[in-house]
Amino acid sequence: MKQRVLLIFFIAMGVTLQAQKGLKIGIQGGIPIGDFNDRVGVVIGGEVGYAWPLGEIIDVGVTAGFLNGFPEKYREETITNNFPNVQFIPLGVALRIWPSNSFFVGGDIGQALGLNDGNDGGLFYRPQLGFLMGPQTQLNFSYTAVNLETAMWATITMGVRYTIAPKKNY
């Protein structure tokens, strides 16, 4: 099931990105909170997506990415606990509301596919605040959550997103 969803998403994304006006690529880093705070030390990720403007204030789009939580290593007397990396591929839709030319609020929602053993993934959501640092570069702050079967994956992250503008044909 996961492979089918992933395949359909990437085929659809590849078909739609051929004629679009800009591709968004980003990286993010942060810390875990909640259920995984003791097992994961640092989180990094990347994302790719596209947003279509619906007027001057609202953008909607698609997003895909990769999240990796690096494990903490604990040593208690003679026992060392080695936890595995926690990895997800979030696939979803995005909404951005621009109350001004340089600030947005919004979020992503969709399904996060779990990659490591015992991780089935779940519903993910990522509310965000962002600021333009230039015509093509955004700085964003977000909370990312994945509702797992027995726990909640939650992180606080900061990221940078760059828009690759298309060449204009005159």
C-alpha positions as CSV (number, residue, x, y, z in Angstrom):
1,M,0.0,0.0,0.0
2,K,2.8,2.5,0.9
3,Q,4.6,1.8,-2.3
4,R,1.5,2.4,-4.4
5,V,0.7,5.7,-2.7
6,L,4.3,6.8,-3.1
7,L,4.4,5.8,-6.7
8,I,1.1,7.5,-7.6
9,F,2.2,10.7,-5.8
10,F,5.6,10.9,-7.6
11,I,4.1,10.2,-11.0
12,A,1.4,12.9,-10.5
13,M,4.0,15.3,-9.2
14,G,6.3,14.6,-12.1
15,V,3.5,15.2,-14.6
16,T,2.3,18.4,-13.0
17,L,5.7,19.9,-12.4
18,Q,6.6,19.9,-16.2
19,A,4.4,23.0,-16.9
20,Q,4.6,24.9,-13.6
21,K,6.1,28.3,-12.8
22,G,8.4,27.4,-10.0
23,L,9.8,24.5,-7.9
24,K,10.3,24.9,-4.2
25,I,13.1,23.1,-2.4
26,G,13.9,23.3,1.3
27,I,15.8,22.0,4.2
28,Q,14.9,22.0,7.9
29,G,16.5,21.1,11.2
30,G,15.1,20.9,14.7
31,I,14.6,19.1,17.9
32,P,12.0,16.5,19.0
33,I,9.5,17.1,21.7
34,G,7.1,14.7,23.5
35,D,7.2,11.0,23.0
36,F,10.5,10.8,21.1
37,N,12.4,13.3,23.2
38,D,14.4,10.7,25.0
39,R,15.1,8.6,21.9
40,V,15.9,11.2,19.3
41,G,18.5,14.0,19.6
42,V,18.3,16.0,16.4
43,V,16.0,16.0,13.4
44,I,16.9,17.1,9.8
45,G,14.8,17.0,6.7
46,G,14.3,18.1,3.2
47,E,11.3,18.9,1.0
48,V,10.2,19.6,-2.5
49,G,6.9,20.9,-3.7
50,Y,5.0,23.4,-5.8
51,A,2.4,26.0,-4.9
52,W,-0.2,27.6,-7.2
53,P,-1.4,31.1,-6.3
54,L,-5.2,31.5,-5.9
55,G,-5.1,35.3,-6.1
56,E,-2.7,37.5,-4.3
57,I,-3.2,36.2,-0.8
58,I,-3.6,32.4,-0.9
59,D,-1.3,29.6,-2.3
60,V,-2.2,25.9,-2.4
61,G,0.1,23.1,-3.5
62,V,1.7,19.7,-3.0
63,T,4.7,18.7,-1.0
64,A,6.9,15.7,-0.4
65,G,9.9,15.3,1.8
66,F,12.2,13.2,4.0
67,L,12.6,13.5,7.8
68,N,15.3,11.7,9.8
69,G,15.5,11.7,13.5
70,F,19.1,10.9,14.7
71,P,19.0,8.6,17.8
72,E,20.4,9.5,21.3
73,K,22.9,7.0,22.7
74,Y,22.6,6.3,26.4
75,R,24.9,4.4,28.6
76,E,23.7,3.1,32.0
77,E,26.5,1.4,33.9
78,T,27.4,-1.4,31.4
79,I,24.3,-1.3,29.2
80,T,24.3,0.9,26.1
81,N,20.9,1.6,24.4
82,N,21.2,2.1,20.7
83,F,18.0,3.4,19.3
84,P,17.4,3.3,15.5
85,N,17.0,6.4,13.3
86,V,13.3,7.4,12.9
87,Q,12.5,8.2,9.3
88,F,9.5,9.4,7.4
89,I,8.5,10.4,3.9
90,P,5.7,13.0,4.3
91,L,3.4,13.4,1.3
92,G,0.7,16.1,1.4
93,V,-1.0,19.3,0.4
94,A,0.1,22.8,1.4
95,L,-1.8,26.0,2.1
96,R,-0.1,29.4,2.6
97,I,-1.9,32.7,3.5
98,W,0.1,35.9,2.9
99,P,-1.3,38.7,5.0
100,S,1.6,40.8,3.8
101,N,4.2,40.6,1.0
102,S,6.9,39.2,3.3
103,F,5.1,37.1,5.9
104,F,2.9,33.9,5.6
105,V,1.0,31.5,7.9
106,G,0.0,28.1,6.7
107,G,0.6,24.4,6.9
108,D,0.9,21.0,5.3
109,I,-1.3,18.0,5.9
110,G,-1.1,14.5,4.5
111,Q,0.3,11.0,5.1
112,A,3.8,10.3,6.5
113,L,5.2,6.9,5.4
114,G,7.4,5.3,8.0
115,L,10.7,3.9,6.6
116,N,12.4,2.3,9.6
117,D,11.4,-1.1,11.1
118,G,8.2,-1.0,13.2
119,N,7.3,2.5,11.9
120,D,4.0,2.4,9.9
121,G,3.8,6.2,9.7
122,G,0.5,8.0,10.0
123,L,-1.3,11.3,9.5
124,F,1.1,14.2,9.5
125,Y,0.5,18.0,9.9
126,R,2.9,20.9,9.9
127,P,1.7,24.4,10.8
128,Q,4.2,27.1,9.8
129,L,5.1,30.7,10.0
130,G,7.4,32.1,7.3
131,F,9.3,35.2,6.3
132,L,10.7,36.2,2.9
133,M,14.5,36.8,3.1
134,G,14.7,37.8,-0.6
135,P,12.5,37.3,-3.7
136,Q,13.1,33.6,-3.8
137,T,14.2,32.6,-0.3
138,Q,12.0,31.9,2.7
139,L,12.8,31.3,6.4
140,N,10.2,29.2,8.2
141,F,9.4,28.0,11.7
142,S,7.2,24.9,12.1
143,Y,5.8,22.3,14.4
144,T,5.7,18.9,12.7
145,A,3.5,16.0,14.1
146,V,2.9,12.5,12.9
147,N,0.1,10.5,14.6
148,L,1.6,7.0,15.0
149,E,-0.4,4.0,16.3
150,T,1.1,4.1,19.8
151,A,2.9,7.5,20.0
152,M,3.1,11.0,18.6
153,W,6.1,12.1,16.6
154,A,6.5,15.9,17.2
155,T,9.3,18.3,16.4
156,I,10.0,22.0,16.4
157,T,12.0,23.0,13.3
158,M,13.5,25.9,11.5
159,G,14.0,25.7,7.7
160,V,14.9,27.5,4.6
161,R,13.0,27.2,1.3
162,Y,14.2,28.3,-2.1
163,T,12.0,28.8,-5.2
164,I,13.6,28.0,-8.5
165,A,11.9,30.4,-10.9
166,P,11.3,29.2,-14.5
167,K,13.0,30.8,-17.4
168,K,10.8,33.3,-19.2
169,N,10.2,32.7,-22.9
170,Y,9.7,36.0,-24.7
